[in-house]
């Protein structure tokens, strides 16, 4: 099986969750490996496996180097205590009524490492996570799609997410902007949104080191 076929098969598994971000109709995959809705809005799958579901040109605030550096920080174990706490919260909540599949979306996933690590640990605990990640930063989604093949990634707007109502058991929103109206729309009943908010001391030591010889206000 070639990479294109694997990417298309993985996308097929997500079709029941997806809706067109323009008209909100359900979508199907056509032979060219594009997503198309009943109104003929069409979104092509990139060769890396991600799909751009943002109908306009996404703002480009971040370059590849930022996401490569971010992945290096995450793989260093810096966030490990936080991720273990998130995994404990999820596994405890669903332990008594473990669903056959646990659909998880990371809203503002960047280059995907948090989502992948959380899904990996949940799988080790006996869950069957179905992980999806969205972000407006195309460079982040590109890096995620190149590095990780078990999860599905989309360039998309979390304020107009390309998902049907009540699609997800878990919404992750880690150090990213929020849209609680959308979160409420796509979350399943009695499930959970996990939001991580940076406080005043977040990366304090790093900020002190970087700005120690400048006139920038740190706090």
SULMO-V744955 format. One line per field, one symbol per residue. ss: DSSP state (@ for helix, = for strand, . for the rest). phi: phi as a letter, one per 40 degrees, with the letter a starting at -180 (. if undefined). burial: 1 if it has 16 or more other C-alpha atoms within 10 Angstrom, else 0. Layout:
ss=???
phi=???
burial=???
This chain:
ss=..@@@@@@@@@@..@@@==......=====...====....====.....==...........@@@@@@@@@@@@....@@@@@@@@@@@@@@@.......======.....@@@@@@@@@@@@....=======..@@@@@@@@@@....====..@@@..=....=======.....@@@@@@@==========.......@@@@@@@@........
phi=.ccccccccccdcbdcccbcccbgccbbcbdcgbcbbccgcbbccccchcbcbbcbcccbcbbdccccccccccccgdcdcccccccccccccbccacccbbcbbbcgcfcgcddccccccccccgcbcbcbbbaccccccccccccbbcbbbbcacccaccbcdfcbcbbcabfbcbacccdcccccdfbabbbbbcbcccfdccccccbcbbccccb
burial=000000110110001011111001111110001111100001111001111111000000000000100110000000000010011001100000000001111111111111111111110000111111111111111111100111111111110111111011111111010000001001110001101000000000000000000000000
